[in-house]
Amino acid sequence: MEMIWMRPERAARGPKPAYSRAEVAAVGVRVADAEGIEAVSMRRIAAELGAGTTSLYRYVSKKDDILDLMGDAIMGEEDPPARTGDWRADLREIARRTRAVMLRHPWSAALSAGRPSLGPNGLRWMEASFAALGDLGLDADDLLAKVSAVATYVRGTVAGELGEREAARRSGLTIDGWMAEQSPYGKVIRDSGRYPTFTRIMEEARIPHLPDRLERLFALGLEQVLDGLAASLGNPRRGGGHPHGAGSQP
């Protein structure tokens, strides 16, 4: 079976389709944003479009086609950043924007962890990611590994942030409320003397108590990843350094 990207949107013969692929994707995104990816089905999308399920096969051949269209549609919400020649700055900005897309569309984090759909918007972002390191003389496997390391960091961090959202929804407690509730147990952990390093984190770490904790942790962790990539290139400080303000404390 041909991938949806290889098939023309409109058949050479027959009536003009009543809906475009973009409209099908938009409906899928709307349903997934509101109810989760599990709510997306051929029947549901057809019903939202006001069409019969059978007629939807004029646009897609299976549910995976809809998921591919949805994933590519959200990557078209904005353009990849223009190359600056500073690979750290370019990968940093790609990571930041990718995180923003995933947080706007929580279902996309799990979807992107699988096989890439290779739609036109997704390909533009992939090209931008690889091109950021494309002038450094890396072989194809090394280039793939380095870009994948950044992408994996972004997905993992977003998964943690989404998990915190779900925990807050389920418990009715914000992270601050949760930490306050855990405070008596924290004293038990400290007094046990069995976890000195974790105790130091509890007592000294400032970021968990800041209103922009998630942004700060993401930025600091990303710099660690970029530092690792820079070190593997033979120059730990090559390319841009840390963004202004990243990791700074008020």
C-alpha positions as CSV (number, residue, x, y, z in Angstrom):
1,M,0.0,0.0,0.0
2,E,1.3,3.5,-0.9
3,M,1.8,6.0,1.9
4,I,-0.7,8.7,1.9
5,W,2.0,11.2,0.9
6,M,2.5,9.3,-2.3
7,R,-1.2,9.5,-3.3
8,P,-2.8,12.5,-4.9
9,E,-5.3,14.3,-2.8
10,R,-7.8,14.3,-5.6
11,A,-8.4,11.3,-7.8
12,A,-8.0,11.9,-11.6
13,R,-11.6,10.7,-12.0
14,G,-14.8,11.0,-10.1
15,P,-16.5,13.9,-8.3
16,K,-14.5,16.6,-6.5
17,P,-14.0,15.6,-2.8
18,A,-16.3,17.5,-0.4
19,Y,-13.4,17.8,2.1
20,S,-9.7,18.3,1.9
21,R,-7.0,16.4,3.8
22,A,-6.4,19.5,5.8
23,E,-10.0,19.5,7.0
24,V,-9.8,15.8,7.9
25,A,-6.6,16.5,9.9
26,A,-8.1,19.5,11.6
27,V,-11.1,17.5,12.8
28,G,-8.8,14.8,14.1
29,V,-6.6,17.3,15.9
30,R,-9.7,18.9,17.5
31,V,-11.0,15.6,18.7
32,A,-7.6,14.5,20.1
33,D,-7.0,17.8,21.8
34,A,-10.3,17.6,23.6
35,E,-10.7,13.9,24.3
36,G,-7.3,12.2,23.7
37,I,-6.0,10.2,20.8
38,E,-8.1,7.2,21.7
39,A,-11.2,9.1,20.6
40,V,-9.9,9.4,17.0
41,S,-11.5,6.8,14.8
42,M,-12.7,6.6,11.2
43,R,-16.3,6.6,12.4
44,R,-15.8,9.6,14.7
45,I,-14.0,11.7,12.1
46,A,-16.7,10.9,9.5
47,A,-19.4,11.9,12.0
48,E,-17.7,15.2,12.8
49,L,-17.5,15.9,9.1
50,G,-21.1,15.0,8.6
51,A,-20.2,12.3,6.3
52,G,-20.6,8.5,6.2
53,T,-17.8,6.3,7.4
54,T,-17.5,4.7,3.9
55,S,-17.2,8.1,2.2
56,L,-14.1,8.8,4.4
57,Y,-12.2,6.2,2.5
58,R,-12.2,8.6,-0.4
59,Y,-9.6,10.6,1.6
60,V,-7.8,8.0,3.7
61,S,-7.4,4.2,3.5
62,K,-7.0,3.6,7.2
63,K,-6.9,5.2,10.6
64,D,-3.1,5.5,10.5
65,D,-3.5,7.8,7.5
66,I,-5.5,10.2,9.7
67,L,-2.9,10.0,12.5
68,D,-0.2,10.8,9.9
69,L,-2.2,13.8,8.7
70,M,-2.8,15.0,12.2
71,G,0.9,14.7,13.2
72,D,2.0,16.6,10.1
73,A,-0.7,19.2,10.5
74,I,0.5,20.3,13.9
75,M,4.1,20.5,12.7
76,G,2.8,23.0,10.2
77,E,1.5,25.4,12.8
78,E,4.8,27.3,12.5
79,D,8.0,27.2,10.4
80,P,11.3,25.7,11.6
81,P,13.7,28.4,12.6
82,A,16.0,29.8,10.0
83,R,19.6,28.5,10.2
84,T,22.0,30.8,12.0
85,G,25.2,28.9,11.5
86,D,25.4,28.3,15.3
87,W,24.4,24.6,15.7
88,R,23.7,24.9,19.4
89,A,21.4,27.9,18.9
90,D,19.6,26.2,16.1
91,L,19.0,22.9,17.9
92,R,18.0,24.8,21.0
93,E,15.4,26.7,19.2
94,I,14.1,23.6,17.4
95,A,13.8,21.8,20.7
96,R,12.0,24.7,22.3
97,R,9.5,25.0,19.5
98,T,8.9,21.2,19.4
99,R,8.2,21.2,23.1
100,A,5.7,24.0,22.7
101,V,3.9,22.0,19.9
102,M,3.7,18.9,22.0
103,L,2.4,20.7,25.1
104,R,-0.3,22.3,22.9
105,H,-1.2,18.9,21.6
106,P,-0.5,16.4,24.4
107,W,-1.4,13.3,22.3
108,S,1.4,14.1,19.9
109,A,4.2,13.2,22.3
110,A,3.3,9.5,22.2
111,L,2.5,9.6,18.5
112,S,5.9,11.1,17.7
113,A,7.7,8.5,19.7
114,G,6.8,5.9,17.1
115,R,7.8,5.8,13.4
116,P,7.9,9.2,11.7
117,S,5.1,9.9,9.3
118,L,7.4,11.8,6.8
119,G,4.8,14.3,5.8
120,P,5.8,17.6,4.2
121,N,5.8,19.6,7.5
122,G,7.5,16.9,9.5
123,L,10.2,16.6,6.8
124,R,10.9,20.3,7.0
125,W,11.5,20.0,10.7
126,M,13.6,16.9,10.3
127,E,15.7,18.6,7.6
128,A,16.2,21.7,9.8
129,S,17.4,19.4,12.7
130,F,19.9,17.5,10.6
131,A,21.0,20.6,8.7
132,A,21.9,22.3,12.0
133,L,24.8,19.8,12.3
134,G,25.2,19.2,8.6
135,D,28.4,21.2,8.1
136,L,30.3,19.5,10.9
137,G,31.6,16.6,8.9
138,L,29.7,13.9,10.7
139,D,28.9,10.6,9.1
140,A,25.2,9.8,8.6
141,D,24.9,7.5,11.6
142,D,26.6,10.0,14.0
143,L,24.4,12.8,12.7
144,L,21.3,10.7,13.2
145,A,22.4,9.7,16.8
146,K,23.0,13.3,17.8
147,V,19.8,14.7,16.5
148,S,17.9,11.7,18.0
149,A,19.5,12.4,21.4
150,V,18.0,15.9,21.4
151,A,14.6,14.7,20.2
152,T,14.5,11.9,22.8
153,Y,15.3,14.5,25.5
154,V,12.4,16.7,24.3
155,R,9.9,13.9,24.2
156,G,11.0,12.5,27.6
157,T,10.8,16.0,29.3
158,V,7.4,16.6,27.7
159,A,6.1,13.2,28.9
160,G,7.1,14.2,32.4
161,E,5.3,17.5,32.2
162,L,2.2,15.9,30.8
163,G,2.4,13.3,33.6
164,E,2.4,16.2,36.1
165,R,-0.6,17.7,34.4
166,E,-2.5,14.4,34.7
167,A,-1.4,14.0,38.4
168,A,-2.7,17.5,39.2
169,R,-6.0,16.7,37.4
170,R,-6.4,13.4,39.2
171,S,-5.5,14.6,42.6
172,G,-6.8,18.1,42.5
173,L,-3.4,19.3,43.9
174,T,-0.9,21.6,42.1
175,I,2.7,20.7,42.5
176,D,3.0,23.3,45.3
177,G,0.1,21.7,47.1
178,W,1.6,18.2,46.6
179,M,5.0,19.3,48.0
180,A,3.2,20.9,51.0
181,E,1.3,17.6,51.6
182,Q,4.6,15.6,51.3
183,S,6.4,17.9,53.7
184,P,6.0,15.8,56.9
185,Y,7.2,12.7,55.0
186,G,10.2,14.7,53.8
187,K,11.2,15.2,57.4
188,V,11.0,11.4,57.9
189,I,13.2,10.9,54.9
190,R,15.8,13.4,56.2
191,D,15.8,12.1,59.7
192,S,16.4,8.5,58.5
193,G,19.8,9.5,57.3
194,R,19.6,6.9,54.6
195,Y,19.2,9.3,51.6
196,P,21.7,12.1,52.2
197,T,22.0,13.2,48.5
198,F,18.2,13.3,48.0
199,T,17.9,15.1,51.3
200,R,20.3,17.8,50.0
201,I,18.2,18.2,46.9
202,M,15.1,18.6,49.0
203,E,16.7,21.2,51.2
204,E,18.8,23.2,48.7
205,A,17.2,23.0,45.3
206,R,15.5,26.2,44.4
207,I,14.1,25.5,40.9
208,P,11.3,23.2,42.1
209,H,9.8,26.1,44.1
210,L,9.8,28.6,41.2
211,P,6.7,29.5,39.1
212,D,8.6,28.8,35.9
213,R,10.2,25.6,37.2
214,L,9.3,23.6,34.1
215,E,10.8,26.0,31.6
216,R,14.0,26.3,33.7
217,L,14.4,22.6,34.1
218,F,13.9,22.1,30.4
219,A,16.4,24.7,29.5
220,L,19.0,23.5,31.9
221,G,18.6,19.8,30.9
222,L,18.8,20.8,27.2
223,E,22.1,22.5,27.8
224,Q,23.4,19.4,29.4
225,V,22.5,17.4,26.3
226,L,24.0,20.1,24.0
227,D,27.2,20.1,26.1
228,G,27.4,16.4,25.6
229,L,27.1,16.7,21.9
230,A,29.7,19.5,21.9
231,A,32.1,17.4,23.9
232,S,31.7,14.5,21.4
233,L,32.7,17.0,18.7
234,G,36.0,17.7,20.5
235,N,35.1,21.2,21.7
236,P,32.8,21.4,24.7
237,R,32.2,25.1,24.2
238,R,31.8,25.1,20.4
239,G,28.7,26.8,19.2
240,G,26.8,29.4,21.1
241,G,27.2,28.4,24.7
242,H,24.3,28.8,27.1
243,P,21.4,31.1,26.3
244,H,21.3,34.3,28.2
245,G,19.6,33.7,31.5
246,A,19.4,29.9,31.3
247,G,20.0,28.5,34.7
248,S,20.3,31.9,36.3
249,Q,18.6,32.3,39.6
250,P,16.5,35.4,40.6
